[in-house]
Amino acid sequence: MSDSENIKSTIDAVTGLVKEIPIYQDLLQPSVREVGKGLHTVAKTVNIALTPLSVLVWGYDQISNFVTTKVAEKLRHTPVENIIPPKLNVGGPALDALRYIGHEETLSDLYANLLATAMDKDTADSSHPSFVEIIRQMTADEAKIMKLFLDRNAFPSITIRAEIKNSNAGYDHTILINFLGDDAHCELPNMSPYYIDNLRRLGLVEILPMYGLHDSDGYSRLENGKETQETLLIISAQTEYEPRIIRGGIKISPLGSLFLDACIRLKAPSL
C-alpha cells in the first residue's frame, strides 16, 4: 500500500468515528408549553440567551476538518507506517467532546495531541482513556498552567497561618498563594488557587503544604507579593494573633506526567 493510501485509510477510519457521533440539533426546542404571559416572556428570554450556543456547538463538517488538518499536522513527523486508528475508547469520546469545546482552541489542541498520540503505534499506550474526561473538566486557563510543568516538575507556593501569640495554635488565614496564573498568562490569574485545586482533584498535580523547594527567588516573589503583604497586615492588626508563612510546593503527579506526554508535549521529529 502506498503512503498516500495508508494516510487516507487511517483518516477514513478516524472520520468514520465522527459519523457515529450524533449531530447536535434542535438545541432550542421549547421544553415546556407556555402557561401564561409571564412564563412566555421568560421562555423567550432563555431562548435568546441560549442562541449563541447553536453557533459554538460543532457538527460533522467541523470535526472532520479538525481531524484532517489539526490532527494531521500533529502527526507530520510520524512515519506513515506508524499511523494507526485510535482506540475506540479514546477516539470516540474525544471526537464527541469536540462538539462542545472545539471552539476553545487551547482545549481542542489538547484533544488534537491526544488523538495524535493515540494514532502513533509507538505512543498509543500513553493515550489513557481518562484523559478525554480530564480535558472536558478543565478550563483553558488550567491547560495553560499545565504547560508550565513541561519545564519543571514543581513550583513554590505558600500559605499564611494566623497563630495565637506564644502558641502553635491557630488557623490558615488564606488559600494557597502561587504565581502560576500570572506566569501562564491566564485570563483570570487570580483564580489560580482554585485552578490548582481542580487540577489536584483531577489527579494531575499534588499540593505539598509543607515542602521547601530550592527556589529562594520564587519564595521571595511570593512572600513579597501584594496579596501576601495585605494578609500579613490583616493578621498583625489582631492583637492576639501573629502571622507565619509556611512554604510549600505544587508538584506534577505521575498521572500528570503521563498527561503532559500524551496531551501537551509536541511530538518530536523521528530520528
C-alpha positions in Angstrom: 0.0 0.0 0.0 1.4 3.5 -0.9 2.0 6.2 1.7 -1.0 8.2 0.4 -3.3 5.2 0.6 -2.1 4.5 4.1 -2.8 8.0 5.3 -6.2 8.0 3.5 -7.3 4.7 5.1 -6.3 5.9 8.6 -8.1 9.3 8.2 -11.1 7.4 6.8 -11.1 5.2 9.9 -11.0 8.2 12.2 -13.6 10.2 10.3 -15.7 7.1 10.5 -15.8 7.6 14.2 -17.1 11.2 13.6 -20.1 9.8 11.6 -21.0 7.8 14.7 -21.3 11.0 16.8 -24.9 12.2 16.5 -25.1 15.8 15.3 -26.4 18.2 17.9 -29.7 19.5 16.5 -32.8 21.3 17.7 -30.8 22.9 20.6 -33.5 25.4 21.2 -36.6 23.2 21.1 -39.0 24.5 23.8 -39.2 22.1 26.7 -42.5 23.3 28.2 -45.7 24.7 26.9 -46.5 28.4 27.5 -48.6 28.6 30.7 -49.2 32.4 30.7 -47.7 35.6 29.7 -45.0 35.6 32.4 -43.7 32.2 31.5 -43.8 33.0 27.8 -41.6 36.1 28.4 -39.1 34.0 30.4 -39.1 31.3 27.8 -38.3 33.8 25.1 -35.5 35.3 27.1 -34.0 31.9 27.8 -34.1 31.0 24.1 -32.3 34.3 23.2 -29.7 33.6 25.9 -29.0 30.1 24.5 -28.9 31.1 20.9 -25.1 31.7 20.8 -24.6 28.0 21.8 -26.1 26.9 18.4 -23.1 28.6 16.7 -20.5 27.2 19.1 -21.6 23.5 19.0 -19.6 21.7 16.3 -21.1 19.4 13.7 -19.7 16.7 11.5 -18.0 19.0 9.0 -16.1 20.9 11.6 -15.0 17.8 13.4 -14.0 16.1 10.1 -12.0 19.2 9.2 -10.3 19.2 12.6 -9.2 15.6 12.0 -7.8 16.1 8.5 -6.0 19.3 9.4 -5.0 19.8 13.0 -4.6 16.2 14.0 -2.7 15.5 10.7 -0.4 18.4 11.5 0.4 16.9 14.9 1.4 13.7 13.1 3.6 15.3 10.4 6.8 13.9 12.0 5.4 10.4 12.4 6.4 7.8 9.9 3.4 6.9 7.8 3.8 3.2 8.6 3.3 4.1 12.3 -0.1 5.8 11.9 -2.9 3.6 13.2 -6.6 4.2 14.0 -7.0 5.3 17.6 -8.6 3.0 20.3 -12.3 3.5 20.2 -12.5 4.3 23.9 -10.2 7.3 23.2 -11.1 8.4 19.7 -14.8 8.2 20.0 -15.2 10.2 23.3 -12.6 12.7 22.2 -14.4 13.5 18.9 -17.7 13.7 20.8 -16.2 16.1 23.3 -15.1 18.4 20.4 -18.8 19.1 19.7 -18.9 21.3 22.8 -15.3 22.7 23.2 -14.0 22.6 19.7 -14.3 26.4 19.5 -11.9 26.7 22.5 -8.5 26.5 20.8 -6.5 25.8 23.9 -8.6 22.8 24.9 -9.1 21.5 21.4 -5.3 21.5 21.0 -5.1 19.0 23.9 -7.5 16.7 22.1 -5.5 17.0 18.9 -2.4 16.0 20.7 -4.2 13.1 22.5 -5.6 11.8 19.2 -2.1 12.1 17.6 -0.6 10.2 20.5 -3.3 7.5 20.1 -2.7 7.2 16.4 1.0 6.6 16.6 1.7 3.0 17.4 4.9 4.0 19.3 2.9 6.2 21.7 -0.6 4.8 21.7 -0.2 3.1 25.1 0.2 6.6 26.6 -3.3 7.7 25.5 -5.2 6.8 28.6 -9.0 6.9 28.1 -9.4 9.0 31.3 -7.6 11.9 29.6 -10.7 12.6 27.5 -12.8 13.3 30.6 -10.0 15.2 32.3 -9.7 17.7 29.5 -13.5 18.0 29.5 -13.4 19.1 33.1 -10.5 21.6 32.6 -10.6 25.3 31.8 -8.4 26.9 29.1 -6.5 28.7 31.9 -5.8 25.3 33.7 -4.5 23.9 30.4 -2.1 26.9 30.2 -0.9 26.2 33.8 -0.3 22.6 33.0 2.1 23.6 30.2 4.3 25.3 32.7 5.2 21.8 34.1 6.9 20.9 30.8 9.9 22.9 32.0 10.0 21.9 35.7 8.2 19.4 37.9 7.4 21.6 40.9 6.7 25.2 41.8 6.8 27.1 45.1 3.7 28.0 47.0 2.9 29.5 50.4 0.1 29.5 52.9 -0.2 32.0 55.7 -1.1 30.9 59.2 -2.6 33.1 61.9 -1.2 31.8 65.2 -2.0 32.8 68.8 1.0 34.6 70.2 3.4 32.4 72.1 1.5 29.3 70.9 1.4 27.0 67.9 -2.4 27.0 67.9 -4.0 28.9 65.1 -5.6 28.6 61.6 -4.7 29.0 58.0 -5.8 32.5 57.1 -5.7 32.3 53.3 -5.8 29.9 50.5 -2.7 28.7 48.6 -0.8 31.6 47.1 1.2 30.9 43.9 2.3 32.7 40.8 1.3 30.1 38.2 -1.7 32.1 37.0 0.5 35.1 36.2 3.3 33.0 34.6 0.9 31.1 32.4 -0.8 34.3 31.3 -4.2 33.1 32.4 -7.2 35.1 31.5 -8.2 35.1 35.2 -4.8 34.8 37.1 -6.5 35.5 40.5 -8.3 32.2 40.1 -5.1 30.2 40.1 -5.6 28.8 43.7 -8.9 27.3 42.5 -7.4 26.1 39.2 -4.7 24.3 41.2 -7.3 22.7 43.5 -9.2 21.4 40.4 -6.0 20.1 38.8 -5.3 18.3 42.1 -8.9 16.9 42.1 -8.2 15.6 38.6 -5.1 13.9 39.8 -2.7 15.9 37.7 -0.8 17.8 40.4 0.0 17.3 44.1 -0.2 20.1 46.7 2.5 19.8 49.3 1.6 22.2 52.1 5.0 21.9 53.8 7.6 21.4 51.2 10.7 23.5 50.7 12.0 23.8 47.1 15.5 25.1 46.3 13.9 28.3 44.8 14.7 31.2 47.1 13.8 33.7 44.3 10.4 32.1 43.8 9.6 32.1 47.5 10.8 35.7 47.9 8.5 36.7 45.0 5.5 35.1 46.8 6.4 36.4 50.2 6.9 40.0 49.0 3.8 39.9 46.8 0.8 42.3 47.3 -1.6 39.5 48.4 0.8 38.2 51.0 1.7 41.6 52.4 -2.0 42.5 52.7 -2.8 39.3 54.5 0.1 39.8 56.9 -1.2 43.2 57.8 -4.7 41.9 58.4 -3.4 39.2 60.8 -1.0 41.6 62.6 -3.8 44.0 63.2 -5.4 41.4 65.5 -3.7 41.8 68.9 -3.9 38.1 69.8 -2.5 36.7 66.6 0.8 36.8 64.7 1.3 35.7 61.1 3.5 32.8 60.0 4.4 32.0 56.4 4.6 28.3 55.5 6.5 27.3 52.4 5.1 24.6 50.3 5.0 23.4 46.7 2.9 22.3 43.8 4.2 19.2 42.1 3.3 17.3 39.0 1.8 13.9 39.7 2.8 10.6 37.9 -0.6 10.8 36.1 0.1 14.4 35.3 3.4 13.5 33.7 1.7 11.0 31.5 -0.9 13.6 30.6 1.9 16.0 29.6 3.4 13.4 27.3 0.0 12.4 25.7 -1.8 15.8 25.5 0.6 18.7 25.8 4.1 17.8 24.7 4.7 18.3 21.0 5.7 15.2 19.1 9.3 15.4 18.1 10.6 14.5 14.6 11.7 10.9 14.3 15.5 10.3 14.3 
